[in-house]
């Protein structure tokens, strides 16, 4: 196991910025019951009961006798304490010695990436706190995890870029495999095969990635593939992402299936497409460190609504990186399911990687483009090459 030492400064800086004296991570058998923050910290997993504590100055590990020697070799862990009896007995002594006035734990009702503390270990910690008569304040570790997980290093962005580039390449090739008898399942299986053949996995569940919407009557979203023939005169929306080396992409591309007498998409379709495209560009031009997700969302949403379309029933974008929905801050409006101050009103950071994905529904189907961007020192850059025009598909006859 190892710690990602590039992430350690974000931990210590965040503890100081939020006036948190210590951050406690506890768990066991984490391969069975995932603790989302561990892969972010490095190549880490707990088998036997283990605690890691970050104070403002150092990292302490409380481990079993079987793990003691191994943890001593991990760069970035400053002190390794072996427990002879139970972890909670030794952890109690450590916490009593540290005596934090404010202690962060991994729980959060609005962010899955910060909600790794199991209920069983929550109860165990309550007993520990009771036994040492702990008087400090317990707070969510969201502000720390949001920084540690959300700020991507240069090497992490390079791995995301590999996935982005291949995702675009595969999506651009879709028109080549479209025949008069092609179905959404054919496209789904094609995008699986070319990815698997080159050593990529899917960004989310294999049964749901990619989403291939080829008929306005087919529900959009991550509900799995429904086999449907391609429809002339309708749009195709494909939501697709790849995973490799622990990092992912998430991109949507738009196509129009030409009727026999058409050489271009109808103006109604192009107008919706250009509106979505321009909303993405407006949001990208607005993003910089220090603005909030709510502010970014409003730039794109107002542009879409001002063009006469309905406000779409979703966020403008989410973070990607380790997972397709990577947790932390999001780009969203004040709709009930997003209206958490820590999610949409926390200033964004350099190194955050987001999707930008507004959508419009028209009679010909759902028009949704999705681009991936990274926040820089002074603004924002596209990781994907933005789609500027609809990809036109003329269905071929099989020979």
N, C-alpha and C positions, 0 to 999 in steps of 0.2 A: 504493500500500500504506500501511497505518497500523498502529500498535500500539494496543491497547486499554489506554489509560493507567490506567483504573480497576483493572486487574489488576496493575500494577507493584508496588504496596505489598505484595501477597501474595507476590510473587517475592522481594523484598528481605527481608521479614520471615522467610520460610521459610528462606532461605539462612542468616540469622543464627541462627534457632532450631535448625537442624540442623548448625550449625558447618560449613557447606559454603562453601568459598572462591569457587568459580566453577561456573556451569552452562553447559555447551557444547551448542549445537544446531547440527548440520551437515546439509546435504542438497543435492540438486539434482534438477530435474525432479520436484518434489514433487506436481504434479498427477497424474503417472504413478505415482509410488510415494509414497503418502500419508505425511506426517509428522503424526500426529494432533494434536500440540500447536500447530501453526502457526495453524489457524483460531481456537484459543482465545486466542492472543496478540493476534489482530486479523485484519485483512484481509490475510493474508500468505501468500505462496508463493514458493518458490525456483525459478528456472530454471537459471541458471548456478551452479556450486558456490559456496555461501555458508555463512558461519558467523556465529552470534550468540552472544555470551558475556555472561552476567550475572555480575558480581561483587557483593559486598555493597554496593558504592557506585555502580556505573554499568553501562550497557549498551554493549557494543562490537560493531560489525558489521564482518566481514571480507568484502569483496565484490569483484566483477570491475569493471574499468574501465567497462563498460556500465551497471552498476548504481550506480556511485558517487554520481552527482548525485541520483538518486532517493532513495537511502537517507539522504542528508544532510537531506532534507526531512521525514523521519519523526520526529514528536514522540515523545520517550522514548528514542531512541537517542542516546547522549551522544557517541560517538566512532565515526567511519566510517573504516576503513582500506582503501585500495585495493591489491589485489595486482597486480603487473605480470607475474609469471611464473605460478606455480601457487598455488592457495589454501593448500595444505598448507605451502608454504615460508613464506608470511607468517603463517599461523596458528601455526607453530612459534615464530616470533619473538615473537608476542603472548603465547603461553603461557609462554615463557621469561621474559618481562618480568613477567607476573602472578605466576608461580611458585606456583600454588595447592597447598596441602598436601592438600586434599580437592577432587576435581573430579567433578561429577555429569554423567553421560551418559544419554541416553534409551534405557534398556533395562530390562526387567522381565519375569520369566517368568510373573507372575501377573496383569498388568494391561496389556491391549492399548493403552490410552491413553498409557502411559508407555514403549512399546516401538517407537519410531519410528526408531531408529538402524539403518540397513541393515548387513548383514554386510560388504558391500564397503567402506563408510565406516569400519566398525569396524577392518578391516584397515589402511585408510589411516591412521587415528589411531594404530594401533600403531607404524607407521613414524615418524610425527611424534614420538611419545613416545620412541622409541628414539633418534632423531636429536638430541633435546635432553636425553637422559639424564634423563627425567622420573622423579622419585622419589616423587611424591605418591600418594595413595590414590584409586582410581577407585570411585565409588559410583553406585547407581541414582538417577535424578532423580525417582523416584516421590514422595518427600515434598513436592517442590516442585510437580510437576504435579498431584498430588492436591489441593493447596490452590488452585492457579491455575485448574484446570478445575472443581473441585468447589464452590468458594464462588461462588455466583451473585449478581450485583449486582441492584439493584432493577430496572434496565431489562431485564436478562435474565429475571428472574422474570415481568415483565409479558408478555414474548413467549411464555414457556412457558404462562402463564395463558390467553392467546388460544387456543392449541392445545387446552388442557384443556377450555375452555368449549365449543368447537365439537365436540370428540370426544364429550362428554356429550350435547350436543344431538342429534347424529346417532344415537348409540346409543339414546337414549330414543325415537326415531322408528321403530325397527325393527319393533315389533309391528304398525304400520300397514300394512306391506307383506307380511304373512304370510298366505298362502292355503293351501288344502289341497294344492296342487301346488308350493308353494314349496320350494326346495332351499337348501342351504348356499351354493351358487354364486350363487344369486339375491341372497342377503343380502350376500355378498362384493362382487358387482358394484354393488349399490345403494350400499354404503358407499364404494366407490371413486368412483362418479359424483357423488354430492352433495359429496364433498370436492373433487374436481377442478374441479367447476363453480364453486366458491367460492375457487379459487386455492390450495388446500392440497395437499400431497403426503403420501405415507405415511411413517410414522415409521421403518419398516424396509423391507426389500425388497418391492416392489410385489406380487410373486407370492406373498408369505407374509403380508401385512398387508391386512386383518385375518385372524386365526385365527378360524374359525367352527366350533365343535364342537356338532353337533346330534344326535349318536347316540353312545351309550356305547361302541360298537364301533369308532368312528373314533379314531385316535391323536391325542392332544393335542400341542401344541407348534408350533414354527415350521417346519413341513415343507411348507407350501403347502396350497392348498385341495383337498379331496376332495369332489366333488359327491355330496350325500346328501340325501334327502328329510327334512323335519322329522318328528319322531316324537312322536305324542301320548303323554303320560305320561312324557316325558323332559325334562331341562333343556337349555337352550342356553347355552353359554358363548362370549362373543365377546371376543377380545383385540385391541384396536384402538388405534392412535395416529396422530396427524397431525403434519405438519411444515410450518413456514412461517417465513420470515426467519431460517433457521438454527437453529431451536429446535423441540422436539418435546414430545408428550404420550405417555402409555402407560396405558391404562385397560382394565379388564375389567368386563363387566356380565353379570348372570345373569337368565335368563328361564325360565319353565316353560310347556310346551305342554299345555294342559288336555285331558283326555279329554272325550268328549262328555257324560258324566254328572257331570263335576266342575265345581265353582265355585271351588275353591282348590287349591293344591298339597298333596300329602300331608304329614303331620307329619314323616315321615322326611326329606323334601326340605327342609322349612322348618327343621328342627333343624340340619341341616348348614349351611344358608345363614346362620342366625343365629350359629352358632359361628364361621364365617369372619368375618362382620361384626364380632362382638364381639372377636375376636382382633386385627383391624385397629385397632379403637378402643383396645384395651389398649396396643398397641404405640405408637400415636400419642400417647397420654397419657404414656407413659414417655420418649419421645425428648426430649432436650435437648442442648445443646452439652456435650461432655465424656464422654458415655456412648459405648459402643462398639457396633459393628454386631452383634457376638455377643450382647451383653446384650439388645439390642432384639429380635433373632430369638428368644431364649429366652422372652421374655414372651409372644409370640404362639404359639410352638410348644408351650409347656407348657399353655396354655389349650386348644389343640386336642386334645392328647394326653389331658389330664385329662377331656375330654368323651368319651373312648373311641375317638377316631379315630386312624388311623396318622399318624406324622410324615411330612409331604409331602417328596418327593424333589427339593427345590430350595431356593434361598435365600428368605428372607422378602421381600427387596427389593433393588433396585439403584438407582444414581443415574441420573437422566435430565437432559437439558439440550440439549447440542449434538447428541447422538445418543440413541437409545432406551436402549442400554446405554452409559452415559457414562464408565465406568471409575472408578477411585479406590476408596474404601472401599465395602463392601457390608454388607448386613444378612443374616448367614448363620450357620449352626451349624458345627460342626467336622467336617463331612463332608469327605472327602479332597480334593475339587476346590475347596473354599473355604478349607481350613485353612492360610491364610497369615497370619501375625501382622499384616503391614502392611495386609492387606485387612479383617480382621474385628476386630482388637484396637486399631486406631488410633482415638483419640477423634474423634467427629464434630464438624463445624463448623457454626456459624450460616451459613445461606445454602446448605447442601447441600439438594438436592431429590431425594427418594427415592420409589420405589414401595413400597407395602405390599401383598403379594399371596399370602397363604396359600391353600392349596387342600385340598379333601377329595374323595375318590372314593366315590361311592355307586352302587347299581345303576342309578339313573336318569341317571348321567353325572357329569362332573367339576363340582364346585361351586368356583368361583374368582372372587373379587372382587378388583379391583386399584384402589387409590386413589393419588393423587399428593399428597405432602406436602412442605412446606418447613420446615427447622429455623430457629427464631427465636432471639432473644436469651435467652429463658428457657424455651422449650419447642418446640412444633411446631404448625403450622397445616395444615389441609387446603387444597389448591388445587382439588381436585375436590369436588363435593357428594356425600358418602358415600351409597352405595345402602343404603337401610334395609329394603326389602322386595323380594321377587322380582317381576319384571315378568311378569304373566300374559298368555299369548297364547291366544286362541280363534281357531283357524284358520277363515278365511272361505271361502265358496264363491265362485268367480268367476261373475259374471253374464254 
